Amino acid sequence: MAPPFRLDVELSARPGQVLALLGPNGAGKSTALRALAGLTPLTGGRLTLDGRTLEQPDARLRVPPEQRPVGVVFQDYLLFPHLSALDNVAFGLRTRGLRKAAARAEAAEWLERVGLAEQAGARPRTLSGGQAQRVALARALAPHPRLLLLDEPMAALDARTRLDVRTQLRRHLAAFDAVAVLVTHDPLDAMVLADRLTVIEDGRAVQHGTPADIARHPRSDYIARLVGLNLYRGFAHGHEVRVTDEAGDDSAVLATADEHSGPVFAAFPPAAVTVHRTRPETSARNQWPVTVAGMELHGDQVRLDLLGPLRITADITPASVAELGLAEGSQVWAAVKAAQTRAYPA
């Protein structure tokens, strides 16, 4: 029997901020969102919103979900199929005590704001994915929540619709004067929409910071893959980093642009890697014999998985693949300049 899943994270955000929870499937992102909404009770800790404690197990305090000033946009939107777009938006206002006429009037204003005034009478089944997402957002925002929760709000959209909706969502979140928490596994959604990120892995927070800080200084393999960096951990002495493997054994030495002493992370982008059939006569101080373990098309580049003293991801052009005659199993050399290799404290 598998042990029970435990989520232990500390989250904080100021009014007007968008906090994104980023992490792999099963990390605990949606569990965190359900706890904030009151759908999953806390077993410890405390939840405070605008100075008011909504939940504190050791004090036997718990405000029911329906009494919390919280709006939620679910991944599947969960619009009421028997209600029009207008009445879906009005529903949240009615639960807050507004009379039907006043609720429908305010709902109409919200549909106008999200560009769906002409769809007021439409049922959910006749709406496109992007339109349904905007109705769900209007329904969540209409009661003026102090906490807005968005659970993978663009996961069900195709790529083209996603681009348009992301732009619109950014505009609405910028005008939202309370706290918004966005759950996503898409780094682009997090980077574009959030002011701050918390990365969750295996039920715990592994990194907090601004999108720019996290993109520049990832602290786990998962984050490094998301932002497209080769990441290693080791011990620095000056401009050299002695990289260690999971067992703590030395595996390679990296020359870096940054000077440090002590435990560090070292990183470089796949585009910084050059691949050669024989040992290159180049100024690059980092050179290793490697084997091509995998190849796949990545945008307009070919992404190589290279095995050697370090496991390296490299991006090269299809023309270079043909010119070098690369295939899985090919024995080649990889090189990276020290100037393109950054180091920062672990």
ROVEX-417126 format. One record per residue: residue in three letters; x negated, y, z of N, C-alpha, C in turn. Coordinates in steps of 0.001 Angstrom, whole numbers, always signed. Each point is the difference from the previous one (the first is absolute). Layout:
// ROVEX-417126
ALA,X,Y,Z,X,Y,Z,X,Y,Z $
...
// end
This chain:
// ROVEX-417126
MET,-844,-1202,+0,+844,+1202,+0,-875,+1247,+0 $
ALA,+269,+914,-928,-808,+1206,-120,+238,+910,+1203 $
PRO,-1073,+672,+475,+180,+921,+1126,+878,+1177,-417 $
PRO,+722,+605,+951,+851,+1140,-343,-824,+1175,-507 $
PHE,+557,+739,-959,-707,+1154,-555,+13,+1135,+1013 $
ARG,-1148,+629,+210,-99,+1109,+932,-447,+1253,-759 $
LEU,+754,+1063,+161,-345,+1289,-597,-398,+953,+1114 $
ASP,-1207,+512,-80,-504,+907,+1031,-680,+1181,-681 $
VAL,+765,+1065,-257,-534,+1190,-664,+465,+1248,+732 $
GLU,-821,+1025,-77,+361,+1298,+563,+142,+979,-1153 $
LEU,+1182,+594,-134,+286,+916,-1097,+375,+1367,+564 $
SER,-404,+1042,-678,+414,+1345,+385,+15,+884,-1228 $
ALA,+936,+950,-22,+104,+948,-1111,+702,+1249,+502 $
ARG,-315,+1121,-632,+622,+1277,+354,+1148,+305,-956 $
PRO,+956,+829,+437,+1076,+419,-912,-576,+581,-1290 $
GLY,+586,-409,-1114,-476,+459,-1297,-1030,-917,-626 $
GLN,-477,-999,+746,-992,-921,-533,+647,-1254,-568 $
VAL,-654,-559,-1020,+372,-1316,-531,-1115,-967,+379 $
LEU,+362,-1027,+762,-945,-1032,+406,+295,-1258,-801 $
ALA,-998,-515,-703,+183,-1235,-774,-626,-1166,+749 $
LEU,+738,-1106,+65,-519,-1254,+532,-352,-881,-1191 $
LEU,-1268,-288,-140,-505,-731,-1159,-610,-1301,+489 $
GLY,+210,-1077,-747,-585,-1270,+391,+509,-1134,-865 $
PRO,-647,-1159,+70,+420,-1151,-808,+1330,-557,+481 $
ASN,+594,-884,-801,+1242,-659,+404,-222,-762,+1302 $
GLY,+971,+127,+907,-98,-703,+1266,-845,+684,+1044 $
ALA,-479,+1216,-290,-874,+694,+957,+762,+536,+1193 $
GLY,+1307,+296,-188,+787,+561,+1087,+598,+1351,-306 $
LYS,-97,+449,-1246,+498,+1335,-367,+1509,+105,+196 $
SER,+746,-938,-569,+1462,+55,+109,+460,-247,+1430 $
THR,-750,-815,+741,+329,-200,+1421,-114,+1316,+750 $
ALA,-1052,+767,-304,-167,+1307,+635,+1171,+915,-338 $
LEU,+438,-39,-1259,+1111,+857,-413,+1290,-401,+707 $
ARG,+238,-1296,+121,+1200,-477,+682,-26,+371,+1489 $
ALA,-1185,+1,+580,-112,+402,+1404,+308,+1483,+157 $
LEU,-484,+825,-930,+283,+1437,+62,+1495,+273,-172 $
ALA,+653,-801,-844,+1436,+184,-244,+841,-550,+1147 $
GLY,-598,-819,+860,+750,-612,+1089,+600,-1335,-366 $
LEU,-335,-520,-1180,+552,-1276,-449,-755,-1181,+600 $
THR,-1253,+215,+395,-793,-1002,+705,-432,+595,+1334 $
PRO,+465,-546,+1119,-333,+580,+1309,-1499,-69,+297 $
LEU,-515,+1020,+694,-1376,-15,+469,-124,-955,+1191 $
THR,-1163,-626,+126,-281,-807,+1189,-990,+712,+913 $
GLY,-523,+1113,-471,-935,+788,+799,-195,+1351,-659 $
GLY,-634,+919,+716,-277,+1311,-560,+1167,+957,+142 $
ARG,+0,+1021,-855,+1026,+1039,+94,+179,+660,-1354 $
LEU,+1223,+381,-316,+317,+743,-1213,+614,+1339,+403 $
THR,-667,+1087,-399,+457,+1346,+335,+178,+807,-1274 $
LEU,+1099,+727,-102,+299,+824,-1162,+461,+1368,+471 $
ASP,-695,+1043,-450,+325,+1374,+414,+36,+141,+1523 $
GLY,-904,-705,+670,-72,+104,+1448,+1004,-857,+750 $
ARG,+872,-684,-718,+1012,-847,+627,-418,-1463,-153 $
THR,+3,-730,+1110,-343,-1415,-51,+1199,-799,-498 $
LEU,-203,-704,-1122,+1063,-829,-567,-77,-1441,+489 $
GLU,-1199,-434,+378,-132,-1386,+445,-1237,-147,+873 $
GLN,+181,-669,+1149,-1104,-273,+916,+381,-1229,+824 $
PRO,-448,-1179,-426,+431,-1244,+635,-243,-58,+1507 $
ASP,-1172,+502,+469,-274,-138,+1426,+897,+882,+863 $
ALA,+689,+980,-642,+969,+828,+718,+1437,-424,-328 $
ARG,+130,-1101,-745,+1301,-517,-429,+821,+1078,-715 $
LEU,-698,+737,-848,+643,+1073,-760,-9,-373,-1477 $
ARG,+1158,+46,-626,+89,-282,-1435,+1227,+683,-580 $
VAL,-223,+979,-884,+1092,+668,-694,+407,-868,-1187 $
PRO,+1280,-359,-137,+432,-860,-1115,-310,+645,-1350 $
PRO,-210,-823,-1037,-342,+532,-1327,+972,+1058,-503 $
GLU,+1302,-229,+207,+991,+929,-544,-1,+1346,+708 $
GLN,-648,+95,+1157,-56,+1265,+718,-1336,+723,-182 $
ARG,-874,-560,-818,-1299,+629,-232,+96,+952,-1198 $
PRO,-670,+1148,+59,+3,+934,-1132,-970,-453,-1089 $
VAL,+286,-1181,-530,-916,-657,-935,+730,-309,-1303 $
GLY,-633,+315,-1120,+517,-365,-1315,-895,-1050,-619 $
VAL,+599,-963,-717,-770,-1097,-579,+338,-162,-1479 $
VAL,-1029,-116,-821,+173,-396,-1403,-613,-1386,-122 $
PHE,+859,-1002,-168,-462,-1379,-69,-541,-327,-1382 $
GLN,-789,-1067,-65,-614,-408,-1266,+1044,-266,-1080 $
ASP,+1105,-619,+369,+1064,-312,-961,+1136,+1024,+52 $
TYR,-262,+1125,+679,+908,+1158,+91,+1259,-280,+819 $
LEU,+595,-1203,-123,+1173,-404,+779,+1140,+1009,-100 $
LEU,+276,+451,-1210,+1171,+855,-214,+1262,-846,+108 $
PHE,+1073,+612,+476,+1267,-714,+100,+599,-134,-1402 $
PRO,+161,-1235,-500,+422,-181,-1395,+1410,+500,-286 $
HIS,+863,+47,+1028,+1391,+398,-220,+203,+1510,+106 $
LEU,-1081,+734,+345,+106,+1452,+137,-712,+698,-1150 $
SER,+483,+1178,-352,-659,+821,-1014,-1303,+555,+557 $
ALA,-802,+576,-874,-1235,+639,+453,+309,+1085,+1032 $
LEU,+1041,+773,-256,+385,+1069,+920,+352,-569,+1375 $
ASP,+805,-1044,+46,+438,-554,+1274,-1107,-779,+702 $
ASN,-955,-527,-765,-1168,-610,+630,-784,+1050,+784 $
VAL,-194,+1160,-606,-729,+1069,+683,+814,+543,+1170 $
ALA,+1311,+113,-194,+869,+524,+1061,+88,-944,+1191 $
PHE,-276,-1290,-223,+127,-970,+1078,-861,+362,+1205 $
GLY,-1269,+354,-259,-885,+354,+1098,+485,+1208,+766 $
LEU,+606,+946,-702,+539,+1193,+655,+1229,-335,+826 $
ARG,+807,-926,-506,+1206,-408,+737,-389,-694,+1315 $
THR,-1086,-792,-33,-430,-674,+1222,-516,+992,+1030 $
ARG,-319,+1210,-439,-451,+1031,+928,+1159,+883,+469 $
GLY,+1223,-352,-407,+1168,+686,+543,+656,+1021,-906 $
LEU,-523,+203,-1217,+626,+972,-903,+1318,-554,-544 $
ARG,+946,+913,-180,+1266,-399,-621,-248,-312,-1478 $
LYS,+947,-765,-576,-199,-516,-1350,-244,+1104,-1014 $
ALA,+811,+1053,+14,-138,+1067,-999,-1347,+705,+135 $
ALA,-402,+287,+1235,-1277,+687,+223,-1169,-902,-396 $
ALA,+117,-1290,+317,-1059,-943,-350,-153,-116,-1508 $
ARG,+1116,-47,-708,-75,-129,-1464,-547,+1280,-633 $
ALA,+333,+1145,+575,-502,+1270,-529,-1523,+80,+165 $
GLU,-487,-403,+1173,-1448,+34,+225,-698,-1067,-836 $
ALA,+646,-1148,-166,-578,-1058,-832,-154,+474,-1441 $
ALA,+962,+754,-476,-79,+540,-1369,-1209,+921,-143 $
GLU,-275,+787,+1046,-1170,+873,-39,-1288,-812,-74 $
TRP,-33,-1115,+733,-1200,-832,-28,-188,-686,-1350 $
LEU,+1080,-433,-608,-123,-582,-1341,-498,+1037,-997 $
GLU,+400,+1243,+189,-500,+1086,-845,-1509,+147,+191 $
ARG,-462,-77,+1247,-1426,+163,+292,-839,-1092,-638 $
VAL,+528,-1213,-50,-785,-1101,-573,+305,-197,-1487 $
GLY,+733,+930,-586,+244,-27,-1437,+1021,-1013,-462 $
LEU,+964,-321,+872,+989,-1023,-358,+1432,+503,+149 $
ALA,+209,+1293,-126,+1349,+550,+156,+978,-646,-975 $
GLU,-461,-308,-1212,+891,-572,-1018,+318,-1471,+264 $
GLN,-735,-621,+937,+231,-1416,+314,+783,-171,+1301 $
ALA,+616,+1062,+493,+674,-48,+1303,+1039,-1114,+76 $
GLY,+734,-243,-1075,+1058,-1008,+19,-453,-1387,-393 $
ALA,-1280,-160,-323,-503,-1294,-493,-191,-994,+1144 $
ARG,+312,-1279,-275,-261,-1065,+948,-1456,-452,-152 $
PRO,-604,-547,+1045,-1411,-410,-45,-368,-902,-1171 $
ARG,+907,-898,-392,-343,-946,-1071,-215,+687,-1338 $
THR,+518,+1225,-170,-163,+721,-1267,-1210,+927,+14 $
LEU,-682,+99,+1128,-1154,+899,+115,-1286,-718,-395 $
SER,-941,+749,-540,-1327,-563,-263,-740,-144,+1333 $
GLY,-1141,-692,-37,-781,-163,+1215,-443,+1324,+595 $
GLY,-436,+919,-875,-432,+1307,+480,+1145,+802,+592 $
GLN,+1186,-102,-616,+1168,+708,+520,+433,-572,+1347 $
ALA,-10,-1328,+129,+381,-629,+1265,-964,+404,+1110 $
GLN,-1286,+99,-334,-987,+397,+996,+274,+1423,+488 $
ARG,+396,+887,-911,+269,+1389,+387,+1281,+115,+822 $
VAL,+995,-835,-296,+1217,-11,+819,-338,-470,+1416 $
ALA,-828,-1054,+98,-398,-508,+1314,-787,+1049,+777 $
LEU,-847,+746,-697,-768,+1058,+655,+925,+1117,+487 $
ALA,+956,+396,-837,+952,+1048,+397,+825,-455,+1200 $
ARG,+416,-1274,+12,+782,-525,+1124,-815,+50,+1292 $
ALA,-1302,-283,-86,-855,+7,+1185,-278,+1421,+490 $
LEU,-126,+942,-942,-354,+1372,+364,+1194,+851,+430 $
ALA,+1170,-333,-499,+1173,+851,+236,+292,+266,+1474 $
PRO,-129,-973,+914,+294,+272,+1416,-1120,+762,+726 $
HIS,-1010,+465,-756,-1124,+750,+572,-722,-783,+1098 $
PRO,-540,-1171,-349,-699,-816,+1012,-1296,+667,+445 $
ARG,-456,-368,+1173,-1289,+480,+487,-1107,-991,-317 $
LEU,+382,-1162,-488,-961,-1001,-443,+577,-685,-1230 $
LEU,-733,+58,-1108,+419,-639,-1247,-908,-1188,-261 $
LEU,+590,-1177,-178,-747,-1226,-232,+246,-479,-1424 $
LEU,-1066,-257,-733,+107,-447,-1388,-735,-1327,-149 $
ASP,+744,-1063,-259,-560,-1346,-98,-184,-387,-1462 $
GLU,-1237,+115,-502,-303,-323,-1405,+1062,+611,-915 $
PRO,+223,+1320,+33,+1133,+596,-707,-78,-74,-1517 $
MET,-1170,-352,-551,-128,-55,-1457,-359,-1380,-512 $
ALA,+62,-1005,+883,-422,-1346,-377,+864,-593,-1107 $
ALA,+1288,+383,-60,+917,-599,-972,+22,+733,-1343 $
LEU,-831,+1032,-150,+44,+825,-1210,-1047,-451,-1009 $
ASP,+319,+191,-1293,-1001,-273,-1028,-1036,+1123,+7 $
ALA,-1113,-219,-715,-1139,+916,+77,+354,+1422,-418 $
ARG,+785,+145,-1076,+319,+1339,-486,+922,+726,+979 $
THR,+1033,-703,+479,+924,+609,+962,-724,+329,+1294 $
ARG,-919,-864,+389,-763,+199,+1240,-747,+1330,-35 $
LEU,-583,+340,-1138,-748,+1251,-128,+911,+1201,+220 $
ASP,+1177,-11,-622,+942,+1111,+155,+517,+96,+1428 $
VAL,+361,-1141,+572,+570,+1,+1351,-1050,+398,+1025 $
ARG,-1247,-435,-203,-1066,+384,+931,-163,+1515,+24 $
THR,+79,+639,-1163,-122,+1459,-75,+1150,+679,+738 $
GLN,+1220,-504,-211,+1161,+582,+674,-60,-230,+1511 $
LEU,-422,-1201,+385,-76,-318,+1426,-1032,+889,+688 $
ARG,-1101,+251,-660,-1018,+889,+571,+590,+1384,+275 $
ARG,+819,+484,-939,+612,+1324,+166,+950,+5,+1200 $
HIS,+815,-1038,+146,+955,-47,+1110,-722,-159,+1341 $
LEU,-1056,-800,+25,-731,-189,+1251,-730,+1272,+411 $
ALA,-457,+770,-988,-684,+1255,+310,+948,+989,+678 $
ALA,+1299,-109,-307,+985,+907,+591,+591,-534,+1294 $
PHE,-370,-1218,+390,+562,-634,+1188,-759,+496,+1222 $
ASP,+691,+588,+965,-684,+650,+1123,-192,-899,+1214 $
ALA,+378,-1276,-93,-203,-940,+1097,-1079,-1010,-397 $
VAL,-30,-1138,+677,-1027,-1014,-273,+536,-1026,-993 $
ALA,-810,-351,-982,+345,-1070,-938,-1054,-1092,+97 $
VAL,+460,-1254,+28,-909,-1154,+25,+301,-857,-1223 $
LEU,-1017,-196,-816,+122,-745,-1253,-753,-1308,+112 $
VAL,+688,-1108,-256,-643,-1315,-54,-225,-357,-1458 $
THR,-1223,-381,-343,-297,-353,-1382,-1223,-903,-51 $
HIS,-116,-773,-1069,-1240,-722,-267,-680,+574,-1229 $
ASP,+593,+1069,-561,-536,+648,-1197,-884,+1173,+425 $
PRO,-1319,-75,-225,-877,+1084,+456,+307,+1329,-669 $
LEU,+506,-33,-1253,+294,+1256,-678,+1163,+709,+675 $
ASP,+1053,-747,+370,+1115,+607,+736,-514,+651,+1286 $
ALA,-847,-722,+717,-523,+513,+1271,-862,+1238,-223 $
MET,-867,-36,-991,-915,+1119,-244,+744,+1249,-463 $
VAL,+1054,-184,-800,+729,+1144,-558,+991,+587,+998 $
LEU,+664,-847,+786,+1121,+448,+822,-369,+331,+1439 $
ALA,-1078,-576,+521,-266,+94,+1436,-1027,+1072,+346 $
ASP,+184,+568,+1200,-1002,+890,+578,-1052,-799,+757 $
ARG,+468,-1092,+642,-903,-856,+760,+369,-1460,-248 $
LEU,-994,-865,+110,+205,-1430,-213,-408,-775,+1245 $
THR,+748,-1055,+269,-423,-1011,+966,+2,-1324,-738 $
VAL,-1142,-649,-42,-123,-1292,-686,+161,-1104,+1040 $
ILE,+957,-899,-251,+302,-1095,+922,-390,-1328,-633 $
GLU,-733,-803,+752,-354,-1351,-423,+188,-935,+1196 $
ASP,+715,-1101,-223,+210,-1014,+1044,+550,+600,+1287 $
GLY,+924,+951,-130,+683,+531,+1164,-747,+1056,+779 $
ARG,-1103,+489,-531,-723,+1058,+704,-486,+1049,-984 $
ALA,-169,+1209,+506,-478,+1098,-840,-1517,-96,-133 $
VAL,-498,-11,-1245,-1437,-112,-213,-615,+1324,-420 $
GLN,+837,+961,-409,-546,+1299,-394,+1109,+1043,-23 $
HIS,-321,+1205,+490,+893,+1152,-73,-749,+1123,-710 $
GLY,+730,+895,-641,-653,+1172,-571,+780,+576,-1153 $
THR,-567,+1011,-617,+612,+582,-1188,-244,-929,-1187 $
PRO,+824,+99,-1043,-256,-836,-1181,-1406,+164,-551 $
ALA,-507,+1239,-19,-1344,+232,-542,-1062,-677,+855 $
ASP,+125,+95,+1329,-982,-621,+891,-22,-1512,-174 $
ILE,+1183,-596,-78,+70,-1457,-115,-517,-471,-1351 $
ALA,+285,+759,-1054,-496,-370,-1326,-1521,+95,-73 $
ARG,-561,+988,+705,-1453,+172,-33,-724,-969,+927 $
HIS,+633,-324,+1141,-676,-798,+1018,+850,-1182,+456 $
PRO,+279,-965,-876,+789,-1171,+421,-752,-794,+1060 $
ARG,+766,-633,+905,-612,-732,+1100,+430,-1474,+22 $
SER,+579,-476,-1092,+311,-1432,-110,-11,-376,-1473 $
ASP,-148,-1291,-268,-15,-479,-1386,+1314,+314,-699 $
TYR,+1114,-119,+730,+1308,+276,-594,+69,+1438,-508 $
ILE,-421,+959,+817,+49,+1404,-409,-966,+245,-1153 $
ALA,-1178,-582,+80,-989,+185,-1069,+552,-471,-1340 $
ARG,+675,-1157,-8,+589,-494,-1251,+1078,+952,-504 $
LEU,+806,+528,+924,+1071,+911,-407,-535,+1245,-686 $
VAL,-1064,+562,+563,-520,+1254,-546,-1088,-247,-1042 $
GLY,-292,-1271,-270,-916,-325,-1088,-1466,+177,+339 $
LEU,-423,-499,+1156,-1410,+103,+388,-547,-1367,+388 $
ASN,-1279,-204,-261,-730,-1115,+586,-435,+450,+1393 $
LEU,+327,-783,+1030,-273,+404,+1379,-786,-1082,+717 $
TYR,-1040,+426,+731,-839,-934,+749,-293,+590,+1379 $
ARG,-272,-875,+926,-343,+435,+1351,-1426,-443,+298 $
GLY,-747,+858,+676,-1369,-356,+293,-627,+942,+1006 $
PHE,-1333,-15,+17,-752,+814,+959,-942,+891,-785 $
ALA,+97,+1310,+246,-774,+973,-771,-1284,+391,+717 $
HIS,-1025,+201,-816,-1246,+606,+471,-444,+961,-1090 $
GLY,+271,+1280,+233,-285,+980,-1035,+972,-138,-1158 $
HIS,-554,-115,-1199,+837,-112,-1207,+219,-1455,-420 $
GLU,-353,-939,+867,+211,-1415,-321,+998,-622,+964 $
VAL,+867,-842,-543,+989,-727,+806,-232,-1484,-190 $
ARG,-267,-694,+1111,-139,-1447,-57,+1393,-590,+192 $
VAL,+577,-534,-1086,+1373,-504,-2,+41,-1365,+664 $
THR,+1020,-205,+844,+164,-1282,+674,+1286,-672,-476 $
ASP,+10,-1323,-1,+1196,-734,-391,+881,-223,+1231 $
GLU,+1090,-771,-163,+944,-204,+1098,-646,-705,+1197 $
ALA,-1034,-772,-243,-680,-699,+1082,-1049,+874,+677 $
GLY,-185,+1220,-537,-985,+912,+574,-1390,-167,-569 $
ASP,-149,-855,-1027,-1306,-207,-622,-247,+1048,-1079 $
ASP,-1263,+378,-192,-348,+952,-1056,+260,-614,-1369 $
SER,+581,+785,-912,+252,-527,-1340,-662,+843,-1083 $
ALA,-222,+1288,+248,-617,+862,-1008,-351,+1334,+650 $
VAL,-817,+784,-704,-322,+1352,+432,+499,+966,-1058 $
LEU,+728,+1039,+443,+539,+1012,-892,-718,+1317,+226 $
ALA,-470,+609,-1078,-510,+1364,+64,+1178,+949,-179 $
THR,+135,+987,+882,+1162,+884,-9,-395,+1467,-89 $
ALA,+968,+829,-339,-240,+1442,-88,-57,+649,+1374 $
ASP,+615,-650,+1003,+128,+600,+1331,-990,-622,+969 $
GLU,-482,+812,+916,-964,-458,+993,+704,-215,+1335 $
HIS,-130,-1206,+553,+634,-328,+1281,-904,-928,+797 $
SER,+404,-212,+1260,-660,-970,+842,+1062,-719,+810 $
GLY,+48,-1316,-98,+989,-767,+739,+1047,-623,-897 $
PRO,+1086,-529,+603,+1049,-681,-780,+703,+958,-960 $
VAL,+157,-413,-1237,+635,+839,-1025,+833,-856,-946 $
PHE,+851,+701,-757,+604,-548,-1208,-750,+587,-1187 $
ALA,-159,-779,-1059,-580,+488,-1255,+977,-316,-1124 $
ALA,+183,+949,-921,+1014,-183,-1046,-447,+623,-1308 $
PHE,+469,-600,-1104,-183,+589,-1325,+1141,-461,-895 $
PRO,+395,+813,-994,+1119,-361,-872,-414,-1031,-1050 $
PRO,+966,-786,-490,-314,-970,-1056,-600,+632,-1248 $
ALA,+384,+1270,-274,-523,+668,-1195,-1477,+340,+129 $
ALA,-536,-26,+1237,-1417,+315,+195,-908,-1170,-346 $
VAL,+586,-1186,-189,-788,-1215,-244,-290,-140,-1491 $
THR,-1260,-177,-333,-357,-328,-1387,-408,-1466,-55 $
VAL,+281,-639,-1121,-248,-1442,-156,-968,-203,-1161 $
HIS,-979,-871,+204,-1063,-208,-983,-262,-1495,-154 $
ARG,-427,-384,-1198,-310,-1407,-246,-1289,-423,+703 $
THR,-974,+908,+84,-1264,-280,+675,-251,+1095,+1031 $
ARG,-988,-188,+843,-272,+1003,+1034,-271,+1343,-663 $
PRO,+762,+1037,+385,-105,+1269,-723,-1230,+806,+406 $
GLU,-548,+687,-976,-1065,+973,+280,+689,+1346,+164 $
THR,+422,+271,+1227,+805,+1180,+280,-414,+570,+1347 $
SER,+395,+1249,+245,-336,+636,+1272,+911,-461,+1137 $
ALA,+1034,-776,-325,+923,-484,+1033,-762,-862,+1007 $
ARG,+77,+393,+1281,-758,-718,+1028,+706,-1277,+459 $
ASN,+1290,-105,-258,+754,-1186,+394,+187,-901,-1216 $
GLN,-646,-1148,+1,+92,-947,-1109,+84,-1418,+556 $
TRP,+911,-813,-590,+162,-1365,+477,+329,-944,-1163 $
PRO,-518,-1225,+29,+476,-1014,-943,+1371,-491,+469 $
VAL,+969,-85,-903,+1366,-380,+371,+580,-940,-1048 $
THR,+1099,-639,+392,+747,-880,-906,+1396,+564,-181 $
VAL,+488,+19,-1243,+1356,+465,-274,+982,-1074,+473 $
ALA,+744,+317,+1066,+945,-973,+567,+1409,+188,-538 $
GLY,+293,+1185,-537,+1343,+262,-520,+15,+1262,-841 $
MET,+983,+68,-917,+160,+1159,-878,+1484,+242,-212 $
GLU,+411,+1285,+64,+1385,+318,-312,+97,+1430,-510 $
LEU,+992,+244,-847,+212,+1337,-526,+553,+872,+1116 $
HIS,-578,+1190,+162,+395,+925,+1061,+104,+1385,-630 $
GLY,+1234,+359,-439,+159,+1233,-761,-702,-147,-1335 $
ASP,-878,+963,-331,-746,-101,-1261,-1399,-558,+223 $
GLN,-240,-562,+1204,-1287,-598,+338,+171,-1499,+246 $
VAL,-1118,-700,+73,+1,-1396,+414,-618,-46,+1392 $
ARG,+731,-569,+945,-493,-101,+1375,-688,-1353,+178 $
LEU,-1253,+56,+441,-800,-1199,+204,-125,-307,+1486 $
ASP,+88,-1263,+345,-276,-480,+1343,-1368,-662,-55 $
LEU,-991,+603,+668,-1381,-447,-101,-464,-572,+1330 $
LEU,-581,-1193,-33,-495,-662,+1205,-1509,-19,-5 $
GLY,-589,+405,+1128,-1452,+7,+158,-317,+237,+1457 $
PRO,-1085,+711,+303,-268,+351,+1397,+1166,+761,+628 $
LEU,+721,+774,-822,+1236,+666,+392,+1098,-398,-983 $
ARG,+1233,+10,+457,+1116,-163,-930,+368,+1387,-503 $
ILE,-18,+188,-1315,+125,+1328,-594,+1133,+12,-1008 $
THR,+765,+1073,+9,+991,+249,-1044,-565,+1066,-921 $
ALA,+21,-269,-1297,-534,+947,-989,+1034,+249,-1083 $
ASP,+67,+1229,-477,+868,+358,-1125,-862,+388,-1188 $
ILE,+173,-715,-1116,-726,+336,-1220,+978,-21,-1170 $
THR,-410,+513,-1124,+886,+72,-1156,+94,-1354,-701 $
PRO,+1113,-229,-722,+98,-1237,-790,-1141,-119,-1010 $
ALA,-454,+1145,-534,-1110,-39,-949,-1266,-523,+664 $
SER,-232,+397,+1254,-1180,-491,+729,+97,-1495,+265 $
VAL,+1209,-486,+300,+197,-1435,+201,-400,-766,-1254 $
ALA,+452,+495,-1162,-322,-666,-1264,-1493,+94,-307 $
GLU,-577,+1191,+234,-1413,+207,-314,-908,-887,+857 $
LEU,+398,-174,+1286,-794,-822,+915,+338,-1487,-121 $
GLY,+1095,-303,-718,+426,-1394,-151,+406,-623,+1315 $
LEU,+729,+763,+815,+330,-474,+1338,+1149,-994,-6 $
ALA,-93,-950,+905,+1075,-961,+258,-171,-457,+1445 $
GLU,+1027,-651,+518,-134,-521,+1360,-1167,-984,+46 $
GLY,-857,+198,+995,-1188,-832,+124,-1256,+638,-555 $
SER,+130,+1127,-706,-1175,+673,-559,-936,+467,+1111 $
GLN,-1307,-180,-204,-1022,+464,+942,-495,+1364,-485 $
VAL,+189,+1034,+806,-353,+1359,-407,-637,+734,+1185 $
TRP,-317,+1264,-227,-512,+877,+1052,+970,+1157,+205 $
ALA,+179,+393,+1247,+818,+1166,+331,-899,+1055,+630 $
ALA,+269,+1269,-325,-813,+1092,+532,+904,+1156,+429 $
VAL,-381,+662,+1089,+729,+1169,+510,-1024,+1007,+499 $
LYS,+147,+1252,-396,-917,+1031,+461,+270,+346,+1466 $
ALA,-1051,+307,+731,+144,+396,+1400,+862,+1250,+126 $
ALA,-93,+900,-980,+760,+1257,+51,+1504,-239,-57 $
GLN,+427,-1164,-494,+1425,-317,-96,+471,-920,+1127 $
THR,-878,-253,+954,+319,-869,+1133,+42,+840,+1273 $
ARG,+1167,+72,+630,+175,+821,+1190,+32,-860,+1253 $
ALA,-501,+558,+1081,+23,-686,+1292,+616,+922,+1046 $
TYR,+739,-582,+964,+611,+779,+1075,+133,-887,+1231 $
PRO,+24,+594,+1185,-28,-790,+1230,+1139,-995,+102 $
ALA,-275,-1177,+509,+1018,-1041,+183,+750,+233,+1303 $
// end
